[in-house]
Amino acid sequence: MKLPAHGANPTHLLEALGLEQTNHALDFSVNINPLGPPAILKTVWHELYQHISGYPDPNARELRDLISQETGLKSTQILAGNGAAELIQLLARFLTGSEVLVVDPTFSEYASSCKSLHCRIESFALSEKERWQLRADLILPHLQGKRALFLCHPNNPTGAIYSYSEILKLIQGAQKAGVMVIIDEAFYDFCENDITVAPLVKLYKNLIVLRSLTKMYAIAGIRLGYLLADEQVINKLKACQPQWSVNALAQSIGKMCIQDQEHRKTTVDYIAQERDRVTTRLRELDYVISDSSVNYFLFRDRKKQRLDHLIVYLIKNGVIPRHTANFITLDNQYLRFSIKMKEENDQLLAILEKWRYDSFVDKRV
Ligand SMILES: Cc1ncc(COP(=O)(O)O)c(C=O)c1O
């Protein structure tokens, strides 16, 4: 059975499982802002039309200037991309044929993009036993012979954040070993506290920070991300990027999103409150839940080894979970759920409560 590699694709998931298609299921596999895009986008939608005839600025200068103000980095240290996914592919091209280390379980695109460019991948596995936390002293010996290390922070799928000092030790150790550290901050803006390492790009030439506007601003269909790195790295990556990669709508919309701090703040407050409510209830029901700082969490049923039955049960009850079959080391013993609107979260809680009860009554499920 070949399950889809990413969430947000219920049709494909149901097809792979041989289940009837439905338009009514709640998609908890998609981990973007449940409040949707900033309201301003609707009001300016007609004005955006004027941008579609001309070519976009190939250097996305205005957008990069804004990011420069936000991050305190020079605009020459910023590269905009057609989603973070394009930038991961560009990085993989930069790393062609080399050895890379990936801290797992994590977003599968690092390994798949690098593999497509003939890299050898070593996986360093974090564990539930260690609360999905990382220790630099355990990872550093694995950097021997590697060209790059991929770290997702906050991590997808656990939602875990790591101690600043451990990350700093990794960057410093990697610098000594001549290894690039690529930190994906696609979800950093969902955290209540500032966890970014972007300012360290000024100090460490081996550090690359990746970001996406997809998640916080719910603009997955627009495709916009950016990368922060030393100027020489930016130039090399830019040389491989197709011309006009970031379209005109993405550039305009990106500027509006970055300036809408209110939307971000409202989202962070909402997510923190709902995540706390949902995860507290699930723990009361004796499920194992990761300590998440963002808009999704990892879930395990300590009473079941594998969750294939639960996936089908959820779908039949109108909820699409994110399977974990393609997250290295998770092997469908876990599911990932996003935080959605309150009533939707209530539906998830009700179904998982029923599953807990049903599995007591009927040992077969
Ligand atoms: C950790 C992480 N990084 C990057 C991406 C890709 O983001 P984008 O939509 O900007 O390509 C995703 C998408 O799921 C993700 O989860």
The ligand as a Gaussian input file, in Angstrom:
#p B3LYP/6-31G(d) Opt

LIG

0 1
 C        9.081000      21.516000       7.679000
 C        8.637000      21.947000       6.313000
 N        9.474000      22.657000       5.546000
 C        9.120000      23.064000       4.325000
 C        7.892000      22.754000       3.801000
 C        7.549000      23.200000       2.413000
 O        6.959000      24.463000       2.458000
 P        6.526000      25.254000       1.154000
 O        5.062000      25.157000       1.033000
 O        6.999000      26.663000       1.400000
 O        7.227000      24.632000      -0.011000
 C        6.985000      22.020000       4.547000
 C        5.668000      21.657000       4.001000
 O        4.956000      20.819000       4.502000
 C        7.368000      21.597000       5.847000
 O        6.548000      20.880000       6.611000

